[in-house]
Amino acid sequence: MAVIWQMPALALCPTPDRLAMVGVRNVVDGDTLRLVDGRSVRLIGINAPELARRGRPGEPLAEAARRRLAALVRESGGVVGLRPGREPRDKYGRTLAQVYGRSGDNLAARLLSEGLGFRVAVAPNVSQVACQRQAEKAARKAGRGIWRDAPVQKASALRRSGFALVGGKVSDVRRTRQSIRIEMDDSLVVQVPARLLHSFPSSFTSGLKGRHLEVRGWVLDRSRSARLKRGEKRWLLPLTDASMLEWIGSKKL
């Protein structure tokens, strides 16, 4: 049965031609590898639950995600193929890449299809968004892994910074020269930067107020910095790709 529900992830994320295979030294967590050449590689397309560190408890399924990624690497003979993103490194110096097993399967899509992480997209590294979205959708529909419970938080229930999947009603929309700012439940501001506006329909903001949205990304607590001005909301979620925002209901982007 496992083979059957993994097939969409494999079929929709084709392996690039002439992909060089590299050795893996160890699996750091559910979305990070360390290679034998010393590089750390962050899998594009997935944000796995966080392991315990620095006194902070581990998130549910964090260890399961790490073990599963390690098993996929073993199945691939301890080597993986890398297709670096258009933006090749993150702020921590890690290589950003789509990662493939020897059999040709996209490892992020495999983990997403098993409910062992959330799909994420950070422009410009968004070439596999469609297939990874389908992989997550299959897991969500079947209630696998993280989708067995209800991981969507209400905007009004946010209590800490970090990655979150948030649902809420649009209470206000403001357009500036630099961005569109969408306020949800009078609690969270979703910031759509100017560089992403081309990804949205020109009528995007029309009728947006009062609609329900689901957004995902890394929430910032502005109360911990001087950036929070009087009257502004504490929580800010800068959007990293148009696919990180979805309508709840019939309207599509």
ZADO-1210 file (C-alpha; in nm, 4 decimals, padded with zeros to 6 digits):
<atoms>
<atom x="00.0000" y="00.0000" z="00.0000" code="MET" pos="1"/>
<atom x="00.2867" y="00.2420" z="00.0760" code="ALA" pos="2"/>
<atom x="00.4129" y="00.2108" z="-00.2819" code="VAL" pos="3"/>
<atom x="00.0730" y="00.3142" z="-00.4168" code="ILE" pos="4"/>
<atom x="00.0434" y="00.6411" z="-00.2266" code="TRP" pos="5"/>
<atom x="00.4034" y="00.7409" z="-00.2890" code="GLN" pos="6"/>
<atom x="00.3660" y="00.7173" z="-00.6669" code="MET" pos="7"/>
<atom x="00.2199" y="01.0680" z="-00.7268" code="PRO" pos="8"/>
<atom x="00.5225" y="01.2298" z="-00.5593" code="ALA" pos="9"/>
<atom x="00.7596" y="01.0271" z="-00.7753" code="LEU" pos="10"/>
<atom x="00.5696" y="01.0824" z="-01.0987" code="ALA" pos="11"/>
<atom x="00.5204" y="01.4569" z="-01.0612" code="LEU" pos="12"/>
<atom x="00.8797" y="01.5462" z="-00.9652" code="CYS" pos="13"/>
<atom x="01.0883" y="01.4115" z="-01.2567" code="PRO" pos="14"/>
<atom x="01.4599" y="01.3643" z="-01.2107" code="THR" pos="15"/>
<atom x="01.6799" y="01.6150" z="-01.3976" code="PRO" pos="16"/>
<atom x="01.9104" y="01.4716" z="-01.6641" code="ASP" pos="17"/>
<atom x="02.2791" y="01.4068" z="-01.5883" code="ARG" pos="18"/>
<atom x="02.2528" y="01.4461" z="-01.2129" code="LEU" pos="19"/>
<atom x="02.5849" y="01.3814" z="-01.0360" code="ALA" pos="20"/>
<atom x="02.5601" y="01.1679" z="-00.7208" code="MET" pos="21"/>
<atom x="02.7386" y="01.2744" z="-00.4018" code="VAL" pos="22"/>
<atom x="02.8025" y="01.0889" z="-00.0762" code="GLY" pos="23"/>
<atom x="02.6121" y="01.1657" z="00.2458" code="VAL" pos="24"/>
<atom x="02.8027" y="01.1649" z="00.5751" code="ARG" pos="25"/>
<atom x="02.5005" y="01.1964" z="00.8019" code="ASN" pos="26"/>
<atom x="02.1423" y="01.3175" z="00.8264" code="VAL" pos="27"/>
<atom x="02.1158" y="01.6207" z="01.0532" code="VAL" pos="28"/>
<atom x="01.7364" y="01.6388" z="01.0730" code="ASP" pos="29"/>
<atom x="01.4305" y="01.5884" z="00.8537" code="GLY" pos="30"/>
<atom x="01.5334" y="01.8481" z="00.5966" code="ASP" pos="31"/>
<atom x="01.9134" y="01.8789" z="00.6242" code="THR" pos="32"/>
<atom x="02.2015" y="01.6552" z="00.5138" code="LEU" pos="33"/>
<atom x="02.5760" y="01.6761" z="00.5658" code="ARG" pos="34"/>
<atom x="02.7819" y="01.5506" z="00.2724" code="LEU" pos="35"/>
<atom x="03.1158" y="01.3702" z="00.2798" code="VAL" pos="36"/>
<atom x="03.2748" y="01.6792" z="00.1222" code="ASP" pos="37"/>
<atom x="03.1729" y="01.8830" z="00.4283" code="GLY" pos="38"/>
<atom x="02.8808" y="02.0746" z="00.2784" code="ARG" pos="39"/>
<atom x="02.5491" y="02.1039" z="00.4620" code="SER" pos="40"/>
<atom x="02.2495" y="02.0749" z="00.2302" code="VAL" pos="41"/>
<atom x="01.9029" y="02.2100" z="00.3040" code="ARG" pos="42"/>
<atom x="01.6332" y="02.0317" z="00.1020" code="LEU" pos="43"/>
<atom x="01.4311" y="02.2784" z="-00.1039" code="ILE" pos="44"/>
<atom x="01.0551" y="02.2500" z="-00.0664" code="GLY" pos="45"/>
<atom x="01.0074" y="02.1137" z="00.2838" code="ILE" pos="46"/>
<atom x="01.0206" y="02.2366" z="00.6417" code="ASN" pos="47"/>
<atom x="01.0406" y="01.9350" z="00.8707" code="ALA" pos="48"/>
<atom x="00.9478" y="01.9482" z="01.2413" code="PRO" pos="49"/>
<atom x="01.2302" y="02.0829" z="01.4582" code="GLU" pos="50"/>
<atom x="01.4386" y="01.8544" z="01.6792" code="LEU" pos="51"/>
<atom x="01.4985" y="01.9480" z="02.0418" code="ALA" pos="52"/>
<atom x="01.7817" y="02.1999" z="02.0788" code="ARG" pos="53"/>
<atom x="01.8976" y="02.4814" z="02.3057" code="ARG" pos="54"/>
<atom x="01.6521" y="02.3882" z="02.5788" code="GLY" pos="55"/>
<atom x="01.3571" y="02.3924" z="02.3410" code="ARG" pos="56"/>
<atom x="01.1601" y="02.0652" z="02.3206" code="PRO" pos="57"/>
<atom x="01.1411" y="01.8788" z="01.9924" code="GLY" pos="58"/>
<atom x="00.8297" y="01.9132" z="01.7782" code="GLU" pos="59"/>
<atom x="00.6029" y="01.6127" z="01.7129" code="PRO" pos="60"/>
<atom x="00.7408" y="01.3784" z="01.4424" code="LEU" pos="61"/>
<atom x="01.0774" y="01.5572" z="01.4280" code="ALA" pos="62"/>
<atom x="01.2700" y="01.2391" z="01.5069" code="GLU" pos="63"/>
<atom x="01.0459" y="01.0357" z="01.2757" code="ALA" pos="64"/>
<atom x="01.1241" y="01.2755" z="00.9893" code="ALA" pos="65"/>
<atom x="01.4991" y="01.2495" z="01.0559" code="ARG" pos="66"/>
<atom x="01.4849" y="00.8691" z="01.0666" code="ARG" pos="67"/>
<atom x="01.2811" y="00.8527" z="00.7466" code="ARG" pos="68"/>
<atom x="01.5202" y="01.0787" z="00.5568" code="LEU" pos="69"/>
<atom x="01.8088" y="00.8636" z="00.6829" code="ALA" pos="70"/>
<atom x="01.6269" y="00.5533" z="00.5563" code="ALA" pos="71"/>
<atom x="01.5750" y="00.7111" z="00.2132" code="LEU" pos="72"/>
<atom x="01.9473" y="00.7928" z="00.1958" code="VAL" pos="73"/>
<atom x="02.0336" y="00.4333" z="00.2868" code="ARG" pos="74"/>
<atom x="01.7941" y="00.3060" z="00.0186" code="GLU" pos="75"/>
<atom x="01.9867" y="00.5254" z="-00.2249" code="SER" pos="76"/>
<atom x="02.3135" y="00.3593" z="-00.1302" code="GLY" pos="77"/>
<atom x="02.4341" y="00.6506" z="00.0826" code="GLY" pos="78"/>
<atom x="02.4464" y="00.8890" z="-00.2138" code="VAL" pos="79"/>
<atom x="02.2065" y="01.1538" z="-00.3458" code="VAL" pos="80"/>
<atom x="02.1782" y="01.3760" z="-00.6510" code="GLY" pos="81"/>
<atom x="02.1688" y="01.7526" z="-00.6072" code="LEU" pos="82"/>
<atom x="02.0119" y="02.0214" z="-00.8247" code="ARG" pos="83"/>
<atom x="02.1113" y="02.3522" z="-00.6571" code="PRO" pos="84"/>
<atom x="01.8506" y="02.6265" z="-00.6486" code="GLY" pos="85"/>
<atom x="01.8716" y="02.9536" z="-00.8385" code="ARG" pos="86"/>
<atom x="01.9648" y="03.0962" z="-00.5003" code="GLU" pos="87"/>
<atom x="02.2360" y="02.8425" z="-00.4102" code="PRO" pos="88"/>
<atom x="02.2878" y="02.9149" z="-00.0392" code="ARG" pos="89"/>
<atom x="02.0892" y="03.0299" z="00.2616" code="ASP" pos="90"/>
<atom x="02.1945" y="03.2803" z="00.5264" code="LYS" pos="91"/>
<atom x="02.3601" y="03.0009" z="00.7254" code="TYR" pos="92"/>
<atom x="02.5840" y="02.9029" z="00.4326" code="GLY" pos="93"/>
<atom x="02.4006" y="02.5785" z="00.3615" code="ARG" pos="94"/>
<atom x="02.3637" y="02.4608" z="00.0029" code="THR" pos="95"/>
<atom x="02.0013" y="02.4879" z="-00.1115" code="LEU" pos="96"/>
<atom x="01.9092" y="02.2045" z="-00.3470" code="ALA" pos="97"/>
<atom x="01.6436" y="01.9725" z="-00.4778" code="GLN" pos="98"/>
<atom x="01.7662" y="01.6333" z="-00.3574" code="VAL" pos="99"/>
<atom x="01.7051" y="01.3063" z="-00.5413" code="TYR" pos="100"/>
<atom x="01.7594" y="00.9418" z="-00.4562" code="GLY" pos="101"/>
<atom x="01.9397" y="00.7012" z="-00.6863" code="ARG" pos="102"/>
<atom x="01.6027" y="00.5733" z="-00.8133" code="SER" pos="103"/>
<atom x="01.5081" y="00.9254" z="-00.9224" code="GLY" pos="104"/>
<atom x="01.2600" y="01.0206" z="-00.6516" code="ASP" pos="105"/>
<atom x="01.2563" y="01.3712" z="-00.5074" code="ASN" pos="106"/>
<atom x="01.3252" y="01.3207" z="-00.1363" code="LEU" pos="107"/>
<atom x="01.1351" y="01.6306" z="-00.0227" code="ALA" pos="108"/>
<atom x="00.8285" y="01.5100" z="-00.2127" code="ALA" pos="109"/>
<atom x="00.8605" y="01.1650" z="-00.0545" code="ARG" pos="110"/>
<atom x="00.8662" y="01.3136" z="00.2943" code="LEU" pos="111"/>
<atom x="00.5771" y="01.5477" z="00.2142" code="LEU" pos="112"/>
<atom x="00.3696" y="01.2586" z="00.0805" code="SER" pos="113"/>
<atom x="00.4187" y="01.0828" z="00.4140" code="GLU" pos="114"/>
<atom x="00.3187" y="01.3865" z="00.6203" code="GLY" pos="115"/>
<atom x="00.6674" y="01.4369" z="00.7640" code="LEU" pos="116"/>
<atom x="00.6946" y="01.8089" z="00.6940" code="GLY" pos="117"/>
<atom x="00.5237" y="02.1170" z="00.5549" code="PHE" pos="118"/>
<atom x="00.5648" y="02.2276" z="00.1954" code="ARG" pos="119"/>
<atom x="00.7458" y="02.5589" z="00.1732" code="VAL" pos="120"/>
<atom x="00.8476" y="02.7793" z="-00.1195" code="ALA" pos="121"/>
<atom x="01.1045" y="03.0564" z="-00.1069" code="VAL" pos="122"/>
<atom x="01.1450" y="03.2464" z="-00.4339" code="ALA" pos="123"/>
<atom x="01.3385" y="03.2080" z="-00.6584" code="PRO" pos="124"/>
<atom x="01.3819" y="02.8391" z="-00.5638" code="ASN" pos="125"/>
<atom x="01.0313" y="02.7371" z="-00.6650" code="VAL" pos="126"/>
<atom x="01.0736" y="02.5108" z="-00.9687" code="SER" pos="127"/>
<atom x="00.9168" y="02.2069" z="-00.7998" code="GLN" pos="128"/>
<atom x="00.6301" y="02.3806" z="-00.6191" code="VAL" pos="129"/>
<atom x="00.3551" y="02.2081" z="-00.8199" code="ALA" pos="130"/>
<atom x="00.4671" y="01.8495" z="-00.7607" code="CYS" pos="131"/>
<atom x="00.5573" y="01.9072" z="-00.3972" code="GLN" pos="132"/>
<atom x="00.2200" y="02.0713" z="-00.3401" code="ARG" pos="133"/>
<atom x="00.0509" y="01.7595" z="-00.4800" code="GLN" pos="134"/>
<atom x="00.2609" y="01.5385" z="-00.2526" code="ALA" pos="135"/>
<atom x="00.1547" y="01.7357" z="00.0553" code="GLU" pos="136"/>
<atom x="-00.2058" y="01.7442" z="-00.0617" code="LYS" pos="137"/>
<atom x="-00.2147" y="01.3630" z="-00.0741" code="ALA" pos="138"/>
<atom x="-00.0835" y="01.3356" z="00.2814" code="ALA" pos="139"/>
<atom x="-00.3228" y="01.6001" z="00.4079" code="ARG" pos="140"/>
<atom x="-00.6241" y="01.4352" z="00.2479" code="LYS" pos="141"/>
<atom x="-00.5294" y="01.0991" z="00.3990" code="ALA" pos="142"/>
<atom x="-00.4476" y="01.2465" z="00.7417" code="GLY" pos="143"/>
<atom x="-00.0903" y="01.1155" z="00.7469" code="ARG" pos="144"/>
<atom x="00.1823" y="01.2322" z="00.9832" code="GLY" pos="145"/>
<atom x="00.1470" y="01.5958" z="01.0852" code="ILE" pos="146"/>
<atom x="-00.2003" y="01.6003" z="00.9270" code="TRP" pos="147"/>
<atom x="-00.3439" y="01.3503" z="01.1768" code="ARG" pos="148"/>
<atom x="-00.4093" y="01.6467" z="01.4040" code="ASP" pos="149"/>
<atom x="-00.5057" y="02.0014" z="01.3071" code="ALA" pos="150"/>
<atom x="-00.1773" y="02.1913" z="01.2500" code="PRO" pos="151"/>
<atom x="-00.3472" y="02.5087" z="01.1256" code="VAL" pos="152"/>
<atom x="-00.3317" y="02.7791" z="01.3930" code="GLN" pos="153"/>
<atom x="-00.5747" y="03.0645" z="01.4253" code="LYS" pos="154"/>
<atom x="-00.4046" y="03.3990" z="01.3687" code="ALA" pos="155"/>
<atom x="-00.5462" y="03.5184" z="01.7004" code="SER" pos="156"/>
<atom x="-00.3830" y="03.2209" z="01.8790" code="ALA" pos="157"/>
<atom x="-00.0214" y="03.2939" z="01.7792" code="LEU" pos="158"/>
<atom x="00.2086" y="03.2910" z="02.0809" code="ARG" pos="159"/>
<atom x="00.5630" y="03.2564" z="01.9447" code="ARG" pos="160"/>
<atom x="00.7794" y="03.3240" z="01.6426" code="SER" pos="161"/>
<atom x="00.8893" y="03.0568" z="01.3992" code="GLY" pos="162"/>
<atom x="00.7325" y="02.8559" z="01.1213" code="PHE" pos="163"/>
<atom x="00.3530" y="02.8363" z="01.1310" code="ALA" pos="164"/>
<atom x="00.0549" y="02.7406" z="00.9189" code="LEU" pos="165"/>
<atom x="-00.2082" y="03.0024" z="00.9956" code="VAL" pos="166"/>
<atom x="-00.5739" y="03.0410" z="00.9052" code="GLY" pos="167"/>
<atom x="-00.7882" y="03.3472" z="00.9568" code="GLY" pos="168"/>
<atom x="-01.0230" y="03.6114" z="00.8244" code="LYS" pos="169"/>
<atom x="-00.8906" y="03.9183" z="00.6472" code="VAL" pos="170"/>
<atom x="-00.9738" y="04.2213" z="00.8594" code="SER" pos="171"/>
<atom x="-00.7858" y="04.4868" z="00.6594" code="ASP" pos="172"/>
<atom x="-00.5784" y="04.5313" z="00.3426" code="VAL" pos="173"/>
<atom x="-00.3287" y="04.8094" z="00.2827" code="ARG" pos="174"/>
<atom x="-00.1114" y="04.8747" z="-00.0210" code="ARG" pos="175"/>
<atom x="00.2149" y="05.0684" z="00.0024" code="THR" pos="176"/>
<atom x="00.4927" y="05.1309" z="-00.2475" code="ARG" pos="177"/>
<atom x="00.6889" y="04.8403" z="-00.1071" code="GLN" pos="178"/>
<atom x="00.4209" y="04.5815" z="-00.0340" code="SER" pos="179"/>
<atom x="00.0646" y="04.4732" z="00.0273" code="ILE" pos="180"/>
<atom x="-00.0127" y="04.4228" z="00.3946" code="ARG" pos="181"/>
<atom x="-00.2952" y="04.1830" z="00.4785" code="ILE" pos="182"/>
<atom x="-00.4235" y="04.1887" z="00.8342" code="GLU" pos="183"/>
<atom x="-00.5802" y="03.8651" z="00.9606" code="MET" pos="184"/>
<atom x="-00.8098" y="03.8448" z="01.2644" code="ASP" pos="185"/>
<atom x="-00.6764" y="04.1836" z="01.3829" code="ASP" pos="186"/>
<atom x="-00.3694" y="03.9893" z="01.5014" code="SER" pos="187"/>
<atom x="-00.1306" y="03.8997" z="01.2177" code="LEU" pos="188"/>
<atom x="00.0034" y="04.1060" z="00.9284" code="VAL" pos="189"/>
<atom x="00.0940" y="03.9106" z="00.6144" code="VAL" pos="190"/>
<atom x="00.3386" y="04.1137" z="00.4086" code="GLN" pos="191"/>
<atom x="00.3462" y="04.0553" z="00.0311" code="VAL" pos="192"/>
<atom x="00.6676" y="04.2234" z="-00.0913" code="PRO" pos="193"/>
<atom x="00.6774" y="04.4150" z="-00.4186" code="ALA" pos="194"/>
<atom x="00.9028" y="04.1529" z="-00.5783" code="ARG" pos="195"/>
<atom x="00.6228" y="03.8937" z="-00.5497" code="LEU" pos="196"/>
<atom x="00.3316" y="04.1065" z="-00.6690" code="LEU" pos="197"/>
<atom x="00.3759" y="03.9896" z="-01.0297" code="HIS" pos="198"/>
<atom x="00.2794" y="03.6401" z="-00.9082" code="SER" pos="199"/>
<atom x="-00.0677" y="03.7572" z="-00.8066" code="PHE" pos="200"/>
<atom x="-00.3608" y="03.8594" z="-01.0293" code="PRO" pos="201"/>
<atom x="-00.3999" y="04.2352" z="-01.0684" code="SER" pos="202"/>
<atom x="-00.7397" y="04.2028" z="-00.8980" code="SER" pos="203"/>
<atom x="-00.5866" y="04.0198" z="-00.6022" code="PHE" pos="204"/>
<atom x="-00.6870" y="04.2748" z="-00.3370" code="THR" pos="205"/>
<atom x="-01.0387" y="04.3260" z="-00.4755" code="SER" pos="206"/>
<atom x="-01.2891" y="04.1802" z="-00.2324" code="GLY" pos="207"/>
<atom x="-01.0136" y="04.0397" z="-00.0146" code="LEU" pos="208"/>
<atom x="-01.1435" y="04.1920" z="00.3075" code="LYS" pos="209"/>
<atom x="-01.3712" y="03.9497" z="00.4890" code="GLY" pos="210"/>
<atom x="-01.2332" y="03.6448" z="00.3078" code="ARG" pos="211"/>
<atom x="-01.0666" y="03.3530" z="00.4844" code="HIS" pos="212"/>
<atom x="-00.7048" y="03.2704" z="00.4013" code="LEU" pos="213"/>
<atom x="-00.4501" y="03.0070" z="00.4919" code="GLU" pos="214"/>
<atom x="-00.0906" y="03.1279" z="00.4948" code="VAL" pos="215"/>
<atom x="00.2367" y="02.9664" z="00.5914" code="ARG" pos="216"/>
<atom x="00.5830" y="03.0933" z="00.6637" code="GLY" pos="217"/>
<atom x="00.8136" y="03.2191" z="00.9343" code="TRP" pos="218"/>
<atom x="00.6302" y="03.4431" z="01.1798" code="VAL" pos="219"/>
<atom x="00.8236" y="03.7307" z="01.3383" code="LEU" pos="220"/>
<atom x="00.7536" y="03.8697" z="01.6845" code="ASP" pos="221"/>
<atom x="00.7953" y="04.2444" z="01.6385" code="ARG" pos="222"/>
<atom x="00.7512" y="04.3134" z="02.0091" code="SER" pos="223"/>
<atom x="01.1120" y="04.1966" z="02.0536" code="ARG" pos="224"/>
<atom x="01.2560" y="04.4731" z="01.8384" code="SER" pos="225"/>
<atom x="01.2285" y="04.8457" z="01.7807" code="ALA" pos="226"/>
<atom x="01.0327" y="04.7781" z="01.4606" code="ARG" pos="227"/>
<atom x="00.6969" y="04.7646" z="01.6388" code="LEU" pos="228"/>
<atom x="00.5353" y="05.1051" z="01.6287" code="LYS" pos="229"/>
<atom x="00.2386" y="05.2197" z="01.8311" code="ARG" pos="230"/>
<atom x="-00.0830" y="05.0716" z="01.6910" code="GLY" pos="231"/>
<atom x="00.0940" y="04.8051" z="01.4817" code="GLU" pos="232"/>
<atom x="00.0324" y="04.4329" z="01.5196" code="LYS" pos="233"/>
<atom x="00.2797" y="04.2194" z="01.7072" code="ARG" pos="234"/>
<atom x="00.2973" y="03.9314" z="01.4578" code="TRP" pos="235"/>
<atom x="00.4354" y="03.9673" z="01.1044" code="LEU" pos="236"/>
<atom x="00.4591" y="03.6980" z="00.8381" code="LEU" pos="237"/>
<atom x="00.6642" y="03.8043" z="00.5317" code="PRO" pos="238"/>
<atom x="00.5446" y="03.5983" z="00.2358" code="LEU" pos="239"/>
<atom x="00.8241" y="03.4167" z="00.0492" code="THR" pos="240"/>
<atom x="00.6225" y="03.2961" z="-00.2522" code="ASP" pos="241"/>
<atom x="00.2675" y="03.3330" z="-00.3829" code="ALA" pos="242"/>
<atom x="00.2045" y="02.9608" z="-00.3243" code="SER" pos="243"/>
<atom x="00.2449" y="03.0170" z="00.0507" code="MET" pos="244"/>
<atom x="-00.0957" y="03.1892" z="00.0558" code="LEU" pos="245"/>
<atom x="-00.4191" y="03.0083" z="-00.0319" code="GLU" pos="246"/>
<atom x="-00.7872" y="03.0916" z="-00.0213" code="TRP" pos="247"/>
<atom x="-01.0089" y="02.8863" z="00.2081" code="ILE" pos="248"/>
<atom x="-01.3059" y="02.8344" z="-00.0191" code="GLY" pos="249"/>
<atom x="-01.3655" y="02.8541" z="-00.3907" code="SER" pos="250"/>
<atom x="-01.1648" y="03.1574" z="-00.4957" code="LYS" pos="251"/>
<atom x="-00.8264" y="03.0751" z="-00.6496" code="LYS" pos="252"/>
<atom x="-00.5123" y="03.2823" z="-00.6966" code="LEU" pos="253"/>
</atoms>
